[in-house]
Amino acid sequence: MPPRLPRLQLFEFNDSPRTPRAVRDTVVESLSRTLAWGHMLDGLVEPFEAFLADARATEVLDLGAGSGGPACILSEALARRGGAQPRFVLTDLHPRLEDWARARAEHPAAIDFVAAPVDATRIPPALAEGRARSIVNVMHHFPREAAAAILEDAVRSARGVFVAECFERNPLQFANFAFAGLPALMANPWLTSRDRLAKIALTWLTPAALAVALWDGVVSTLRVWSEDDLRAMVAPFGAGWRWEYGTFRFSPFGRGYYFYGVPREA
């Protein structure tokens, strides 16, 4: 069923180059811990495993990797299941090298990264070759033209592309993030690796971090692409790829979606 709310490309602090680094870091770092502490990606593991098998992929280029949270969570979950474990290569237009180096040190066989900025709409051929792509909790940041360009570039040069979000287009779903998100936000100044004093001021001494997190979170739910939107984006690419859409659940009432495509000959 298509969402009743229209998609709105509203302002998010985390997208703005004018937002101070400490604010942007607080949002990204807290979100990664929220996903981990709330086990929000547990329901994504099985469809992601099916995607890897369909794409016959052993390496995944992770687009818009942020602090590397989703790649680390999925890598650890796949390892626990005892199946094939892909090598994730983290990329972002704004690389977070300290976080990525730490992730690689903790998962040396499963995590690597590209230190230079990478535009998700135009992946260099050397990075694309032989790899599938993942874009988890990121696609909603892109307006339609850019989102379609990401998918088009994947169809042109990837083994497959996997898109997922931890919510659908419903602001009420953001409430499910509170159970792990509030502890993650409050703990961030203690657990962060840089700008600790600024993050203490933002999080413990003022309501700034909480206000930004709430605004960006609600706006994110209004930016989410629906199944109809995604299928319309890939329709011009023809019948050479197979596309799958599904949903997954997390506690207490959260529901996200996944959408992936693989070449029919893969």
N, C-alpha and C positions, 0 to 999 in steps of 0.2 A: 504494500500500500504506500503511495507517495506521501511524503510529509505534508501536513496541512500548512505549516509555516513557510513563507518564502525564504529563500537563501539571501542573507544579508552580508555583504563584504564590509563589515564595520571595522573600525580602528582597534588594533591590539597593541598594547605597550611593547610586547615582546618582538613585534615586527619592526618597530621604529628605530632607525639608526640614531635618533636623538635621545632614546631612553638610556639612562646611565647604565654602565656595565654591571654594577652591583644589583640593580633591579632586574635586568635581563637574566643574569646568572641565577638570581633567586628563583625566578619562575622556572627556568630550565632544570636546575638542580632539584628543586622540590618536586617537580613533575616526575623525574626519573625515580626518585625514592617512593613517590606515591604509587607508581605502577608496580614497583617491587614489593613494597610493604602491603599493598592492598591486593596482591596476586591478580591484578587486573588483566594480565595477558595469559593467564593459565588456559583459558578457553580458546586462545588463538594458536596454541602449540600444534594441535592436531591438524587444523587446516593448513598451517604453514608447512608442516611435514609433508602433507599431500602435495602442496605446491612444489616443494623441492623435488619430490619424486616425479611429478608431471614435467617439470622443467629439466630434469636430469642435471641439476645444478649442484656443484660442490663449493662454489664461491658466490657470495651475495654482496653486491654493492649496496650499502645502506645509505640512502639519500636523506639529507636533513637530519643527520644522526644526533644532533644536540649534544648531550653529555655522554651518549652511548648507552643509555639505559635499556631501551628496547632490545638492542642487539645482544647485550649481555644477558638479559632475562631469557630471551629465546634460546640463546646458546646453552645456558645452564639447564634449561628445561629439556632441551633435546638430548643433552648428555645424560640426564637422569633417566630418560626413556630408553637409552641404550641403542638408539638408532644412529643413522648417519648424521654426523655433525658437520655443518658447513663452516667455511671460513668467512667471517664477516669483514668487509673492508669499509670502515666508517668514512663518510664524506659529508661536507657541509659547505655552504657558501661562507660561513663564519666558523672555521675550525676551532675546536676546543682542545688544544694539543695536550694540556696537562691532564685533563680528564681521560682523553683517549690513550695517552701513554700509561696511565694507571690501569685502564681496562685491559690494555694489551699485556701488561705485566702480570695481571691476575689471570688472564686467559690467553697465554702465548700461542697456543695452537689454533685458537678459534677467532681471535680478534686482531685486526691490523687497521691501519688508517692511512689516509692521504693527507699530508700536511698542508698542501696548497688548497685554496678555495676551489670548490667544484660547483658549477651551475647544474642543477638537476634537470634543466631543460635541454642541455647540450653536453652530454657526457663525452669526453675525449675517447677516440677509438681504442687507445691503449688500455684505458680503464674498463671499457665496455666488453672487450673481447672475452668470450667464454663465461661471462658472469650473468646471474640473474640480478634483480634489483628489488629492494624493499623500501617502503616509505610508510612508516608507522607513526600515527598521530601527527602527521605533517601536512597531508594533502589539503586540509581545510584552509591552510594559510594562503594558498595560491588562488588568484582569480581564475576564471574559466580558461582564458587563453593560455595561461602558464600551466594550469593543471593538464589541459589537453596536450600541450607541448611535451610535458613529462612522459605521458603515455605514448605519444607518437615517437619520441626518441627511443623509448624502450622497445616498441614494436620494430623499429628500424635496426636496433643493434644489440638487444639483450636476449638472453635465453628465456626470460620470463619476467613479469613484474607483479609484485604483491603489495597491495594497498590496504591499510587497516586504520580504523579509528576506534577509540574506546567509548564513543557515543554516537547516536544518530541525531537528527535535527530536532532536538527537544531540550530547551533550557533546564527543565526539571531534572534531566538525567545528570546534570553536573553535581547535583546533591550527593550522588553516590561517591564522588571523590572526597567528600568531607571526612569520611571515616579514617582514611589513611592520609589524606591531603593535609589536614590541619596539623597532625603530629609531624609530618614531613616538613611542612613550612616552618613550624616552631623550632624544630631541631636543626634546621639548615645552617644558622650562624655558627653552631658548634661543630658541625660536620664538614663545612665548606673548607676549601684549601686556599682561598684568597679573599681579600676585601672583607675580612671578618668583622672589623669594627663598623664598616658601613652597613653590613647586613644585620648586625645587632641593632643599629639605630633604626633600620627599615622595618625590622621584624619584631623586636622586643620593646623598643622604646616608642614606636609610633605605629599607627595602623596602616602605613603605606604599603607594605608588602602584601598584607591581607587584602587590601582594597584592589591592588593591581591583579592579584591572583583571581579574585572573584570576578572582576571585570573581564579579564582575558578568558577565563573559563566559560562564562556565560556567552560571550561573543563567539568563542570557538564552536559552541553547539549550534549557533545560528549560521555558521559558515560551512557546516558539513555538507558534503556532496551526497545526494541520494543515489539509490541504485539507478533510477531513470536517468539522472544526470550523467553518471559514469558510463552507462551503456550508450548514451547519446554521444559522448566524447569518443568512444572507440568505434562507433558504427562506421565512420568514414574509412577505417583501416582495412575493411574487407573481411573475407571469411578465412583468412590465413591463420588467425589466432582463435583459440577457444577461451571464453571468459566465464568465470564462476563468481557468484555472489552468495554470501551467507552471513549469518549473525552469530555472535558468541555472547555468553553471559558472564557476569562477575558479581560478587556480593556487594551490597544486599540486593539491589534491583537493577544493576547496570546492564546495559546491552550495547555492544559495539558491532561493527560490521567488518567484513573483509571482502576484497574484490581482487581477483587475480586473473592474469592472462598468461597463456603459454602458446608457443607455435604449435599448430596441429601436428606437425611432424616430429615435435620434441618427444 
